[in-house]
Amino acid sequence: MIKLKRRAFLAGTSAVLILPALPALAVDYKEASLLKDKVAGGALPPVKDRLPANPLVIKPLESVGKYGGDWKLALVGGGSLSMLFRYQAYEPLLRYTPDWSGVTLNVAEAFEGNADSTVYTIRLRKGMKWSDGHPYTTADVKFWYDTVLTDKRVAVTSQGHWKTAGKPAKLEVVDEQTFKVIFEKPNGMFPLQVAWSNWDHTTRCPKHYLEQFHIDYNPKADELAKQRGFQSWIAAFQSASGFQDDNAFFLNSSKKPCLNAWYFTIAPGENTERVVAERNPYYWKVDTAGNQLPYMDRIVYQMVADPQVLLLKCMQGEIDLMDQYIATPNNKSVLYDARKQGDYDFYTLTSTEANVMNFIFNLNHNDETKRKLFRNKTFRAALSTALDRQTLIDAVLVGQGAAAQPSVKEGDPLYSEQLAKQFTEYSVDKANAMLDELVPKRDNQNFRLDEKGRRLTIIFEIDQARPIFLDLFQLAIPMFQAVGIDAQMRTMDRSLWETRVRQGRDFDATAHQFGANGGVAAMLDPRYYVPTDSNAMYAPAWQLWYLDPKNANAEEPPEETKKLLALYDKLKATSDQAGQREIMKQILQGAADNFYVFGISQPPDGYGIVKNNMRNITKTMPNSFGWPTPAPTMPEQFYKV
């Protein structure tokens, strides 16, 4: 049974502490000068009236900070807005501890589960407010439940952690601060899933703003939608709420209230050169001295076309903290040499990814011939065997790594040698022999022909903002061609990639990096082991079936995959760690037997750069999207000297 109370716990070892509330009568809360000026001018109420009755108290990592300054960051390409969960938008009910050993309280003041993990009682903070000063209460949670989770017209297919036996949990509102989540069957993973980077919608759905777009709350919602260029209120509400897609959530969102430390004044989509977020005057956290957080006045994001431009900006000292897109093995020596010029140093990222790059074939392809071939395990095994991994590791990863499939890392209790090592031995002869059984005919250029007599062309559609992928494919494509596969690479902006790949069925193949390689993370993000959500890009229709069997685009998976999905349901229902581990081992064995995807190498530890004037920065942290690096280290306590 989980029972988290605000006096109870440490937010990770050697990191930020979350402490008991400061006694309200004994605290003279302090605020930034620019907010003092607004209070003096009557534009804002006093700070004590803007904070909840017991704000979340943070003990800074190194020292109590000072107010002021901009945190300079960058966004790469048009489709990288999910990165905002890493920097300013990670405020779920519970958040992960800085060492990713568990969860700790955040928006929730208390979070308790019953003995069999079927009922969770959650208490919000009294007096907590959205960034526009409107109260945040259980009315917002109920609005989300009614209009997003259970409204079939809006039809959001995510939020699997709110469901058991295919049915959404019941929501019981007790009062303005307290609600219960009641599951039909045990859901022991619920607290861990609530803390995932972008899964908790309950803290991101301001009723007082969004109700204008929903027909049940505004009879003129259709008229409003057409004025804004939408065909109906449904499309307008989906766009305004943004829960269908991370990019949509942040696009043109400067008017949408939030609970974050900084709110957009210039949102993505509203300017082509930069995005600006300013301090939230109603932010609900303070430090141990009673200073309202955040310390920094603004986050300023430069909109950057590609990683090479970002690399130059980092070297010139224009970026305060960064690892995404620039921290490749090949870039490390370049960035090291430019440390003095850019006035920065390095921090360490411990690897949590399942592989440095995963080759993903579309097993639900709309083309029947390709679908049949891609689903054949022998075909995938042949292409895996055609890869000279050591050459890839030496040339692109600077020799850092060892041949491995997407898997749990060695030394972890969940490690499976079969999953990690099968089909990693390089042999053109073996690969050709396997392919000769499946697609023996070739054309006059020695490329194989499929069942319809067409050249077997496979186009890997790649997000162009991932330079390490581009480098790896330059070497991998000739390896596939050497066994008769007309492999090609098509690069595109991230926004188009999201549409073509994550939301499409016509792509042949792609590559991706994330997914987890151990422990709690592997159970929460098993994307390469069992297709439970949209991150399982090898099975877009199967994951839809798991989330919503009635979805028009869903397809019932084969029996072996259904068994793994049933095991994952069993895992989610289990609350004790030993039981979870045993079920996960069965899932990993099934993943090894099915061999859905293949990769190159378990990733080595990574790095990032941080300017020398930044303080309260954790020097070693996990590297993950689910633990949205560096958000669980609490950027609201970062400051500059």
C-alpha positions in Angstrom: 0.0 0.0 0.0 1.4 3.4 -0.9 0.9 6.2 1.6 2.6 9.5 0.8 2.3 12.3 3.2 3.9 15.7 3.1 6.0 15.2 6.2 7.4 11.9 5.1 10.1 11.9 2.5 13.3 12.7 0.8 13.3 13.6 -2.9 16.3 11.4 -3.6 19.7 11.0 -2.3 22.3 13.8 -2.7 19.6 16.0 -4.2 16.8 18.4 -3.6 14.8 17.8 -0.4 11.0 18.2 -0.2 10.3 19.3 3.4 7.3 19.8 5.7 5.3 22.9 5.2 6.6 26.1 6.8 4.4 27.2 9.7 2.2 29.8 8.0 2.1 32.2 10.9 5.8 32.2 11.3 6.8 32.9 7.7 7.3 36.2 6.0 7.2 35.0 2.4 9.4 36.8 0.0 9.2 37.4 -3.7 11.0 38.7 -6.8 11.4 42.5 -7.1 9.3 42.6 -10.3 6.4 41.0 -8.4 6.8 43.4 -5.5 6.4 46.2 -8.0 3.2 44.7 -9.3 1.8 44.2 -5.8 2.6 47.9 -5.0 0.8 49.0 -8.1 -2.2 46.9 -7.4 -1.8 44.5 -10.3 -1.2 41.5 -8.0 -2.4 40.5 -4.5 0.3 40.1 -1.8 2.5 37.0 -2.0 0.9 35.3 1.0 -2.5 35.5 -0.8 -1.1 34.0 -3.9 0.4 30.9 -2.3 -1.6 27.9 -1.1 -2.2 27.4 2.6 0.9 25.1 2.7 3.1 25.6 -0.3 5.6 22.8 -1.2 8.9 23.6 0.5 12.1 22.9 -1.4 15.5 22.7 0.2 17.9 23.9 -2.6 20.6 21.6 -3.7 23.6 23.9 -2.9 22.2 27.1 -1.5 19.3 29.4 -1.3 19.3 31.3 -4.6 18.9 34.9 -5.7 16.2 36.3 -8.0 16.7 37.4 -11.6 18.0 36.5 -14.9 17.0 34.4 -18.0 17.5 30.7 -18.4 18.7 30.5 -22.0 17.6 27.3 -23.9 16.7 26.2 -27.4 14.1 24.2 -29.3 15.2 22.4 -32.4 12.9 22.0 -35.4 9.2 22.4 -35.5 8.3 19.1 -33.7 10.4 19.1 -30.6 7.9 20.7 -28.2 7.8 17.6 -26.0 11.2 18.8 -24.8 9.2 21.4 -22.8 8.3 18.8 -20.2 12.0 18.6 -19.5 12.4 22.3 -18.7 9.2 23.9 -17.6 6.1 21.7 -17.8 6.7 18.9 -15.4 4.2 19.4 -12.6 2.2 16.1 -12.0 0.4 15.1 -8.8 3.5 13.1 -7.9 6.9 13.5 -9.4 9.9 11.2 -9.6 12.7 11.5 -7.1 16.0 12.9 -8.5 17.6 9.4 -8.4 14.5 7.8 -10.0 14.1 5.4 -7.1 10.4 6.2 -6.6 7.9 9.1 -6.4 7.4 12.0 -4.1 4.6 14.5 -3.5 4.3 17.4 -5.9 0.9 19.1 -6.8 -0.8 16.6 -4.4 -0.5 17.4 -0.7 -1.3 13.8 0.1 -1.7 10.6 -2.0 -2.9 7.4 -0.3 -3.7 4.0 -1.7 -5.8 1.2 -0.1 -4.4 -2.3 0.6 -5.3 -3.8 -2.8 -4.5 -0.7 -4.9 -8.0 -0.2 -6.1 -8.7 3.1 -4.4 -6.5 6.1 -4.3 -7.4 9.2 -2.2 -5.7 12.4 -3.4 -5.7 15.7 -1.6 -4.8 18.9 -3.4 -3.3 22.0 -1.8 -5.9 24.5 -0.4 -5.7 27.9 -2.0 -3.5 26.7 -4.9 -4.0 28.8 -8.1 -3.5 28.7 -11.8 -1.0 31.1 -13.3 -3.9 33.6 -13.9 -4.9 33.5 -10.2 -8.0 31.3 -10.7 -8.3 28.6 -8.0 -7.1 25.1 -8.9 -9.5 22.6 -7.3 -11.1 19.2 -7.9 -13.5 20.9 -10.3 -10.6 21.0 -12.8 -9.9 17.3 -12.3 -13.6 16.5 -12.8 -13.7 18.6 -15.9 -10.8 16.7 -17.4 -12.4 13.4 -16.4 -15.7 14.4 -18.0 -14.5 16.1 -21.2 -11.2 14.3 -22.0 -10.9 10.9 -20.4 -14.5 9.7 -20.8 -15.9 11.9 -23.6 -16.0 9.6 -26.7 -16.5 12.6 -28.9 -13.1 14.0 -28.0 -11.6 10.4 -28.0 -8.2 10.7 -26.5 -6.7 7.2 -26.6 -3.9 7.6 -24.1 -4.2 7.7 -20.3 -3.9 3.9 -20.0 -2.9 4.3 -16.3 -6.4 5.5 -15.5 -7.9 2.2 -16.8 -8.2 -1.4 -15.7 -9.9 -4.2 -17.5 -10.4 -1.7 -20.4 -12.5 0.6 -18.3 -11.7 4.1 -16.9 -11.5 4.4 -13.2 -14.4 6.1 -11.4 -13.8 9.6 -10.1 -15.4 10.5 -6.8 -15.1 14.1 -5.8 -15.1 14.5 -2.0 -14.6 18.2 -1.7 -12.7 21.1 -3.4 -9.4 19.6 -2.4 -10.0 15.8 -2.2 -10.9 13.2 -4.8 -10.8 9.5 -5.1 -9.8 7.3 -8.0 -11.6 4.0 -7.9 -10.4 1.1 -10.2 -12.4 -1.9 -11.0 -9.3 -4.1 -10.6 -6.0 -3.5 -8.7 -3.7 -0.9 -10.2 -0.5 -1.0 -8.2 1.5 0.9 -10.9 -0.7 4.0 -10.8 1.5 6.2 -8.5 4.5 5.5 -10.6 2.7 6.2 -13.8 1.1 9.4 -12.6 4.7 10.8 -12.3 5.7 10.0 -16.0 6.7 13.1 -17.8 3.6 13.9 -19.8 0.9 11.5 -18.5 -0.8 13.4 -15.8 -3.5 15.5 -17.4 -5.2 16.3 -14.1 -2.8 19.2 -13.4 -2.9 20.6 -17.0 -6.7 21.1 -17.6 -8.0 24.5 -16.5 -11.7 24.3 -16.6 -12.4 28.0 -16.5 -10.4 28.4 -19.7 -11.2 25.3 -21.7 -15.0 25.1 -21.0 -15.5 27.9 -23.6 -14.5 25.4 -26.3 -16.7 22.5 -25.2 -20.4 22.3 -26.4 -21.6 21.0 -23.0 -20.4 24.1 -21.3 -20.8 26.7 -24.0 -23.8 26.4 -26.4 -22.0 28.7 -28.8 -18.8 26.5 -28.9 -19.4 25.6 -32.6 -19.7 29.3 -33.6 -16.5 30.0 -31.7 -14.7 27.1 -33.4 -15.6 28.3 -36.9 -14.4 31.8 -36.0 -11.1 30.2 -35.1 -10.9 28.2 -38.3 -12.1 24.8 -37.1 -14.9 22.8 -38.6 -16.5 22.0 -35.2 -16.2 22.4 -31.5 -14.6 19.0 -31.2 -11.6 19.9 -33.3 -11.3 23.3 -31.5 -11.5 21.6 -28.1 -9.0 19.0 -29.1 -6.6 21.7 -30.2 -7.1 24.0 -27.2 -6.7 21.2 -24.7 -3.8 19.7 -26.6 -4.0 16.3 -25.0 -3.9 14.5 -28.4 -0.4 15.5 -29.1 2.5 17.1 -27.1 3.2 19.6 -29.9 -0.5 20.7 -30.0 -0.5 21.1 -26.2 2.1 23.9 -26.3 1.3 25.5 -29.7 -0.2 29.0 -29.4 -0.7 28.4 -25.7 0.1 31.8 -24.2 -3.5 32.3 -23.1 -3.8 28.9 -21.4 -3.3 29.0 -17.6 -0.8 26.6 -16.1 0.6 25.4 -12.8 4.2 25.7 -14.0 7.0 27.8 -12.5 7.0 29.8 -15.8 4.1 30.5 -18.2 4.3 31.4 -21.8 4.1 35.1 -22.9 5.3 34.1 -26.3 4.3 30.5 -27.0 5.6 28.1 -29.7 3.8 29.0 -32.9 3.5 32.7 -32.0 7.0 33.6 -33.0 9.4 32.0 -35.4 12.6 33.1 -33.7 12.1 32.7 -30.0 9.7 31.5 -27.2 9.5 33.2 -23.9 8.1 32.0 -20.5 8.0 34.4 -17.5 7.8 33.6 -13.8 4.4 32.5 -12.6 3.3 34.9 -9.8 1.1 32.2 -8.4 3.6 29.4 -8.3 3.1 27.2 -5.3 6.6 26.3 -4.1 8.9 28.1 -1.8 12.5 27.5 -0.5 13.5 27.0 3.1 13.9 30.7 3.6 10.3 31.4 2.5 11.3 32.7 -1.0 8.6 32.1 -3.6 10.1 30.1 -6.5 11.3 30.2 -9.2 14.5 32.1 -8.8 14.9 33.0 -12.5 12.7 35.5 -14.1 12.3 33.9 -17.5 13.1 31.0 -19.8 14.1 32.2 -23.3 14.2 29.5 -26.0 15.8 30.2 -29.3 14.1 28.4 -32.2 17.0 26.6 -33.9 16.7 24.9 -37.4 19.1 22.0 -36.8 21.5 20.5 -34.3 24.6 22.0 -36.0 23.3 25.5 -35.4 22.6 24.6 -31.8 26.1 23.1 -31.4 27.6 26.4 -32.5 25.4 28.4 -30.2 26.5 26.2 -27.3 30.2 26.6 -28.1 29.6 30.4 -28.2 28.1 30.4 -24.8 24.5 31.3 -25.9 22.9 28.3 -24.1 22.9 27.8 -20.3 22.1 24.1 -20.1 21.6 21.5 -22.8 22.1 17.9 -23.7 19.4 17.0 -26.2 20.5 17.1 -29.9 24.1 18.1 -29.3 25.6 15.6 -26.8 26.8 13.0 -29.3 30.0 11.1 -28.9 31.5 12.8 -31.9 30.7 16.3 -30.5 32.2 15.7 -27.1 35.8 16.6 -28.1 34.6 19.7 -29.9 32.6 20.8 -27.0 35.4 20.0 -24.6 37.8 22.2 -26.6 35.3 25.1 -26.6 34.7 25.1 -22.8 36.7 28.3 -22.1 35.2 30.1 -25.1 31.6 29.1 -24.1 32.2 29.4 -20.3 30.6 26.1 -19.6 31.4 22.7 -18.1 29.9 19.2 -18.4 27.4 17.2 -16.3 26.9 13.4 -16.6 23.8 11.6 -17.8 23.4 8.0 -16.8 22.0 5.9 -19.6 18.4 4.7 -19.3 17.7 4.1 -23.0 17.2 0.6 -24.3 19.6 1.2 -27.2 21.5 3.9 -29.0 19.3 3.4 -32.0 16.4 1.0 -32.6 15.4 -0.2 -36.1 11.6 -0.2 -36.2 9.6 -1.9 -39.0 5.9 -1.1 -39.3 4.3 -4.4 -38.5 0.8 -2.9 -39.3 1.8 -1.5 -42.7 -1.1 -0.6 -45.0 0.7 -2.5 -47.8 -0.3 -6.1 -47.4 2.9 -7.5 -48.9 5.2 -5.4 -46.8 3.1 -6.1 -43.7 3.5 -9.8 -44.2 7.2 -9.6 -44.7 7.9 -7.2 -41.9 5.9 -9.4 -39.4 8.2 -12.3 -40.2 10.6 -12.7 -37.4 13.2 -14.3 -39.7 13.2 -11.3 -41.9 13.9 -9.0 -39.0 16.6 -11.4 -37.7 18.2 -11.4 -41.1 18.5 -7.7 -41.3 19.9 -7.6 -37.7 22.5 -10.2 -38.6 23.5 -8.0 -41.6 24.6 -5.2 -39.3 28.3 -4.9 -38.6 27.8 -3.4 -35.2 31.4 -3.1 -34.2 32.1 -0.9 -37.3 29.1 1.3 -36.3 30.2 1.5 -32.7 33.8 2.4 -33.7 32.9 4.9 -36.4 30.0 6.8 -34.9 30.1 6.0 -31.1 33.8 6.5 -30.9 34.3 2.9 -29.7 32.0 3.4 -26.7 29.5 0.5 -26.5 29.1 -3.2 -27.2 26.8 -5.0 -29.6 23.3 -5.4 -28.1 19.6 -5.4 -28.9 17.1 -3.1 -27.3 17.1 -4.7 -23.8 17.6 -4.3 -20.1 21.2 -3.6 -19.2 23.5 -6.2 -17.9 23.6 -6.3 -14.1 19.9 -5.4 -13.7 17.7 -8.0 -12.0 15.6 -8.1 -15.2 18.5 -8.7 -17.6 17.9 -11.4 -20.3 20.9 -12.5 -22.3 18.7 -13.8 -25.1 16.9 -10.5 -25.4 20.2 -8.6 -25.3 22.4 -10.7 -27.5 20.4 -12.7 -30.1 21.1 -12.0 -33.7 23.9 -9.6 -33.0 26.6 -11.7 -34.6 27.6 -10.1 -37.9 27.4 -12.5 -40.9 26.5 -11.5 -44.5 26.3 -15.2 -45.4 23.8 -16.0 -42.6 21.7 -13.0 -43.4 21.6 -13.9 -47.1 20.6 -17.5 -46.3 17.7 -16.4 -44.1 16.5 -13.9 -46.8 16.9 -16.5 -49.6 14.2 -18.5 -47.8 11.8 -15.5 -47.8 12.6 -13.3 -50.9 14.9 -15.3 -53.1 14.3 -13.5 -56.4 16.5 -10.6 -57.4 16.5 -7.9 -60.2 19.3 -7.1 -62.5 20.9 -4.8 -59.9 20.9 -7.7 -57.4 18.1 -6.2 -55.2 15.5 -8.6 -53.9 12.0 -8.7 -55.3 8.9 -9.1 -53.1 6.0 -11.4 -53.7 4.5 -9.0 -56.3 7.7 -8.7 -58.2 8.5 -5.2 -56.9 12.0 -4.3 -55.8 12.1 -4.7 -52.0 12.6 -1.0 -51.1 12.5 0.0 -47.5 12.5 3.7 -46.6 13.6 4.6 -43.1 11.8 7.8 -42.2 14.0 9.7 -39.7 13.7 12.8 -37.5 16.5 15.0 -39.0 17.2 16.6 -35.6 18.9 13.3 -34.4 22.4 13.6 -35.9 23.6 10.3 -34.4 20.9 8.5 -36.3 21.9 10.1 -39.6 25.5 9.1 -39.0 24.6 5.5 -38.2 22.3 5.2 -41.2 25.0 6.4 -43.6 26.9 3.2 -42.6 23.9 0.9 -42.0 22.2 1.4 -45.4 25.1 -0.1 -47.4 25.0 -3.1 -45.0 21.3 -3.7 -45.8 22.0 -3.2 -49.5 24.8 -5.8 -49.3 22.2 -8.5 -48.6 19.8 -7.3 -51.4 17.6 -4.9 -49.6 17.1 -1.5 -51.3 17.3 0.4 -48.0 16.9 4.2 -48.2 16.8 7.0 -45.7 14.3 9.9 -45.8 14.9 12.7 -43.3 12.3 15.2 -42.2 11.4 17.8 -39.6 10.2 16.4 -36.3 6.6 17.7 -36.8 6.3 15.8 -40.1 7.9 12.7 -38.6 5.3 12.8 -35.8 2.5 12.8 -38.4 4.0 10.3 -40.7 5.3 7.8 -38.2 3.7 8.1 -34.8 0.3 8.8 -36.2 0.6 7.0 -39.6 0.4 3.5 -41.1 2.0 4.1 -44.5 5.6 4.3 -43.4 8.0 1.4 -43.9 10.4 1.8 -41.1 11.9 4.3 -38.7 14.4 4.6 -35.9 14.2 5.8 -32.4 16.3 5.9 -29.2 14.2 6.1 -26.1 12.6 3.3 -24.1 14.0 2.0 -20.8 16.8 -0.4 -19.9 16.1 -1.4 -16.3 14.1 -1.6 -13.2 11.1 0.7 -12.6 11.8 2.5 -15.9 11.5 -0.7 -18.0 8.1 -1.5 -16.4 6.8 2.0 -17.0 8.1 2.3 -20.5 8.2 -1.2 -22.1 7.7 0.1 -25.6 10.1 -2.3 -27.3 8.9 -5.3 -25.3 5.2 -5.0 -25.5 3.1 -2.5 -27.5 1.2 -0.6 -24.8 1.2 3.0 -26.2 2.0 5.2 -29.2 5.7 4.8 -28.5 5.5 1.3 -29.8 5.8 2.6 -33.4 6.4 -1.0 -34.8 2.7 -1.8 -33.9 0.6 1.4 -34.2 -2.7 -0.6 -34.7 -1.9 -3.1 -31.9 -1.2 -0.5 -29.3 -4.5 1.2 -30.3 -6.3 -2.1 -29.7 -4.8 -2.4 -26.3 -5.9 1.2 -25.4 -9.2 1.2 -27.1 -10.3 -2.0 -29.0 -13.2 -0.1 -30.6 -11.0 2.5 -32.2 -11.6 2.5 -36.0 -7.8 2.2 -36.6 -7.2 -0.6 -34.0 -6.3 -4.1 -35.1 -6.4 -7.2 -32.9 -2.8 -8.4 -32.3 -1.7 -12.0 -32.8 -2.1 -14.4 -29.8 1.5 -14.1 -28.7 1.3 -10.3 -28.5 -2.1 -10.5 -26.7 -0.5 -12.7 -24.1 2.1 -10.1 -23.4 -0.5 -7.4 -23.2 -2.4 -9.5 -20.7 0.8 -9.9 -18.7 1.3 -6.2 -18.7 -2.2 -5.7 -17.3 -1.3 -8.2 -14.6 1.9 -6.3 -13.9 0.0 -3.0 -13.5 -2.4 -4.6 -11.1 0.5 -5.8 -8.8 1.7 -3.5 -6.1 4.6 -5.4 -4.5 8.0 -5.1 -6.2 8.9 -8.8 -6.2 5.7 -9.7 -8.0 6.2 -6.9 -10.5 9.7 -8.1 -11.2 8.6 -11.7 -11.9 5.8 -10.7 -14.3 8.2 -8.3 -16.1 10.7 -11.2 -16.6 7.9 -13.1 -18.4 7.2 -10.1 -20.6 10.9 -9.7 -21.4 11.1 -13.4 -22.3 8.1 -12.9 -24.6 9.8 -9.9 -26.2 12.9 -12.0 -26.8 10.8 -14.7 -28.5 8.9 -12.2 -30.6 11.9 -10.0 -31.5 9.8 -7.0 -32.5 12.7 -4.6 -33.0 16.5 -4.6 -33.2 19.3 -2.2 -32.3 23.0 -1.6 -32.2 24.4 -1.1 -28.8 23.5 -0.4 -25.2 24.3 3.3 -24.8 27.2 4.5 -22.7 26.7 7.3 -20.2 26.1 10.6 -21.8 26.8 14.2 -21.0 25.4 17.7 -21.2 26.8 21.2 -20.9 26.0 23.8 -18.2 27.2 27.4 -18.0 29.6 28.1 -15.1 27.4 30.7 -13.6 24.5 28.3 -13.1 23.9 27.0 -9.5 21.9 24.2 -7.9 22.5 21.9 -10.9 22.7 18.2 -10.2 26.0 16.9 -11.6 24.8 13.4 -12.4 21.3 12.5 -13.4 19.3 9.9 -15.4 18.8 10.6 -19.1 15.2 9.9 -20.1 12.1 11.4 -21.5 9.9 9.6 -18.9 12.1 11.0 -16.1 12.2 14.2 -18.1 15.8 15.2 -17.7 16.5 17.5 -15.9 13.0 18.4 -14.6 12.9 16.1 -11.5 15.9 18.0 -10.2 13.5 21.0 -9.9 14.7 23.7 -12.3 12.7 26.2 -10.3 15.6 26.2 -7.8 18.2 26.9 -10.5 19.8 30.3 -10.3 22.7 32.4 -11.7 25.5 34.2 -10.0 
